[in-house]
Amino acid sequence: MNPSRTPATFIMTGGGTGGHVIPAIAVARELRERGHNVRFIGTQRGIEAKLVPAAEFPIDWVVIGGLNRVGLLKTMESLAELPLSVLQASRVLDRVRPAAVFSMGGYVAGPALLAALWKKIPVVVMEPNAIPGFTHRKLARFAARALLSFPDTARWFPGRTTEVTGLPVREAFFHIPPKPREATFTILITGGSQGSRTLNRAAQESWPLWKSHQVRLLHQAGPKPFEEMAAAFRAANVDGDIQPFFHDMPAAFAQADLIVSRAGAGAVSEIAAAGKPSILVPLPTAADDHQLRNAQALEQAGAARLVVDADWTGQRFVDEVQSLLSEPARLEKMSAAARAFAKPGAARRAAEVLEEFAGLRGTPK
């Protein structure tokens, strides 16, 4: 932080899932390193209640539930909670007086954004998905700046406010070197920290089908599924490793020739940063089908193969890999296309934009 500057205060909001909270924490850390004060607004039942205090940031609470695809009763409950939650957020803004509010979206962000707009505080949103979530979609036209992961998402926001920055991703993913072709083809299967029932089932179905293929499987199954799958994996005598969670995911990526994954914004951003070809199996219950849109964007760019959840079986897994192995040049093109999607420095750029609204970097454009 330049000592001649006066530290500013910023509010971060967005929660419910790690995909909302983890990038917001990355931006908050960048702001803290620049000498600014950062607070979060969230709910006590979302993952932000665990992750934000662990990152040593203060957090203020609002009471609000989801509004999108949650059923009529839950929608009515959330609407009833909304006035109180906006008032709670408003009191935080009055006390803290932030220069700007930064949002990653999710139902948690709604009250803070409504309160900020009411008080004419600039709102900077970072939209990680190809199609904005419910909160950002409804409030898009009021955003002072929209930081995007996909160029096509700009159609939801006022034209002059958008910028493609990508999503904050650990620097280690950007530094994974290209992997030389080896006799054994290594596949990393990951459905996120809790695993994926569909990916786990298809992987287990595939185990007896790899006999004639030189394939190695690295499988992040999730803590609960791992307990059931580990013994069966060993009994199947499959080359590879199955774990509940890979604590060093960049190292797992570095070993892989191909990634099989869900298509959440974080997963897609990590795949792009690592420059890895992938098979994406979107979660069919994701809000607004955003995982399908994310996967379609990568497939249209030539970076990934998209297979819908209902079609993903052990046999389809083997067939897809066999098809890719028959075209080594295609794998190289997929890798290059994935890398072209990567946007390093997203947290740094978000911090710079927020500083603009604090008057620390000239007039916001």
N, C-alpha and C positions, 0 to 999 in steps of 0.2 A: 504494500500500500504506500502511495506517495504521501509523505508526512504533511505536505501542504494541503492535502484534501481533508475535508471534514467527513468522518464516517457517517454513512447513511444507515437507515433501518429499512429492512425489507421483510415482507410477510410471504411465506411459502405455503401453498395449499395443494391438496390433491392426495387421494388416498383410497383405501379399500384393498388395494393389491400392491405387491412389490413393484410392479411395472409403473405405478404412479409415484410411489414414494422414493424408490432408490435413485431415479434421475434427479428428483427434487433435492435430495440430500447432496448429490454430486454438485449441483449448482450452489447450494447453500455453503458447502465447503469452500468452493472457489470464492464466494463472496466473503466468507470469514477470513480467508487467507489475504484478502485485499483490505482487511481491517473493518469491515462493515458488521452491523448487528443484524442477526437473522432470527426470526421466530416462525414457528409453524402454527397453522390452524388445522385441526383434525378431529377425529372421533376416537373415543376410548375403545371401540370395538373393532376398529380397523387395524391393519398391520402397522400403520404409522405409530400406534401407541407403543409398539415395541421398538421399531427401528429408529425413530427420531430421538428418543431419550438415549438410546445406545450410541448414537452419533454425537451426543452431548449438545443438542440444541433444545431450547425451551419450546414448549408446545402448549397452546390454549385449546380448550375443548368446545365443540358444538355438538348438539344432538340432532342427527339427521339420518335418514335411511335412503335407500335407492328409489329412483322413480322410473327407471327404464327396464321393462321386461321383468317386473317383480310381482305381477299379479295385482288385481284390483284392490284387495284389502291392504297390501303393503303400500301400494301407491297412495291410498287415502291416508294411511298413517303418516307417510313421509310428508304429504302436503300439509297435514295438520301440524307437523313439527317445523315446517319451513319458516313461518314468521318468527318463532322463538329463536331458531338457529341463526337467522339473519340478524336479529337483535343481539345475540351473543357475539357474533362476528363483528358487528358494528361497534360494540363496546371495546373489543380488543383493538380495533383500528383507531378509535378515539384515544385510547390509552397510549398506544405505541406510536401513532402518527407515522406510518411507513411512507417512503418515497414512492413505492410501487408494490403491487401484489403480483406474485408469480404463481401460475397455476399449471399443474400437470393433468388436471381434469379428474373425472370420477365424481360420484355423488357428493363426496366430502367438500369439493371445491365450490359447489353451488352457493351456499350461504356467504362464504367469504367474497366471492366475485360479485354477488348482488349487493352486498354491503359496500364494497369498494366502488362500484359504479354509482351507487346512491350518493356516496361522498366525493365523487369525481376524483378518485385515486386511480392512476393509470394501471391497467391490467395487462400483463404480459403473459401469454399462454404458450406453452410448449406442447404441441399436439404430436404424439409419437406414432399414431396409426394413420393408415391410408384414408380412412374415413373417421372424422372426429367423433368422439364419444358424445353422449347425450348433453352433458353440461356445456362443453365447448361449442357444440352445434347450435344450441339454443342461444348462446350469448356471443357467437362469433362476430357479429357485426359491431359489437361494442369493444372489441379487443384493440388496445393501442398498438400491440405488435403480436404477431403470430409466428412462432418458430417451429418449423415443420421438418418432418423426416422424409416426406414424399412430395415431389413437386405438384402432383395432381390435387393434393389436399388444399392448395391455395384457392380453389374455386369456392370453398366454404367461407372464406374470409375476405374483407375488403382488400383490393389488390395492392395498395401501397403499403399495407401493414405486414406483408408476408416475407419470410426469408427461410430458405432451406438450410438448416443447421445440422440436422441429424439429432440423434439422441445421445446423451452422455454415456459413454462406454469406457470401461477400464482400459487404460493405455496399453496394457499388456496384449490385448487382442489385436491392436494395430501393428504390433511388432512381431507377430507370428510369421516366420519366414515361409515361403512356398515349400511344400513337402515334395521331395523327390519321389518318383514312382518306384515302388518296391514290389517284390514278388507277392507279398501279402497285402491285401487291400483292407484298410482299417476304417471301420464305421463307428461313429459316435451317435448313440441314441439317447436323446434327452427330452423329457416332457416337462422340464422345469423342476424346481426344488422338491415338489411333492410327487413327481412322476406323472405318467399319463396311462390310464387304464387301456386305451386303445393301442398306444405304442408298446406297452408292456406285453399285452396279449399277442400282438403280431410278432414281436421279437421272439417270444417263447415258441410260437408256432413255427418260426423259421429255423429254430435250432437244428432239427433233424434234416433240414433241406440244404444245409451248406456243405454237405460231405464232399462234393466234387468241386468245391470252390475254395480258393485260398483267401479266406476272409477272416478278419479278426474283429470282434465286437466289443466295444466299450459302452457299457449301458448304465446310465443313471436312472435307477428304477423308482426312487423315492423311498423314504424310511419304512413305511408300512408294507408296500409291495415287496421290498427287498427281503423281508423276513420269510416270505413265502417262496420267492423265486430263487434265492441263492443256492439252496441245496439242489434244486432241479437243474440249475445252470451247470453246477459242477458235475452232476450225474450225466448230463448230456455231452460232456467232454468237448465243449465248444471252446475254440481258441478265443481268449479275451478276458474281460474282467467285468463283473457286475458290482455296483456299489450303490448304497442308498443315496449318496451325494458326493460329487467330486468337489472337494474344497478348493482345488486349483483348476478351475475350468479352462483358463487359457492354456494350461499344460495339456489338458485332455484334447482341446481343439488342435493343438500343435501336432498331436499324434495321428489325427484323423485325416483320411482322404475324402470323406463324405460325412455330412451331418444329417441325421434324421431327427426332425424336431417339430414341435408345435410352431405356430407362427405369431406369437405375441410380439409386441414391438421390441422388447428387450432382446428376445432370442434372435429376431431378424437383424437387429442392429449389430449384435455380436458376430453373427455369421458374416455379415457384410464387412465388418472391421477385420475379421480374420481372413477374408477372401476365400471362403470355403464353398464349394458346391454343396447343394442341399436338396433333400426331399422334404417338403413341408406338408404336414397333415394338420390343417387348421382345426381348432376346437370348435365343434359345431354350435355350442351353446354360448360362445363369446358374444358379448353385447354388440348389437348392430352388425354382427357378422364381420367384425373388424379384422379377425385373424384371416378370414378368407380373402379380404381385400389386400391385406399385407402380402399374403402368399401370391396372389395374382400379380401384384406389382413386381415382385421378384421374378416370377415365371415369365412375364411379358418382357422383362429385360434380359432374359436368357440366363439368369443366375440360379434358378431352382426348378425343380419338378414339383407340381402340386398334385396331391392325391387327396380326395375327400375322405373324411373319417370313416364313412360306411364302407368304403372300398379297400381300406388298409388292412390287409391280412398278411400272414406269414408268407404265403405264396406270392402275393403282390410285391412284398418287400424283396424277395429273392429275384423276381422277374425284373423289377426296376433296377436293381443293382447289376444284374447280368446285362441289361440293355446298356447301361452306362459304361460298364467295363468293356463292352464291344466297341466303344467309341472314345478312346482316350483323348482325342482332340476336343471332343465335346466337354469333357470334364475340365480341361484347361480353359475353354471359353467360358464355362459357368463360373469358374474361379475368378477370372478377370472381370466378368460382369458383376459378380458380388462385390469385389473390391471397389468397383466404380461407384457403388451405392454408399460406400463408407464416407462418413463426414467426421474427421477428427476435430477435437477442440470445441465440441458442442457446449460443454459446461462453461468454458472460458467465454465463448461468444454470448451465451445467455447472460453471464455476469456483466459483460460490457454493455449489453442492451439495457439491463436494469440500471447500470450506472448513468446511462444517458438520461433516463427519466429522473434520476436524482440530481441532475445538473452537473455531473462530474465529467461528462464527455461531450460537452457541447449540446446543441439543440437536437432532440430526437427527430429523426427523419421520418 
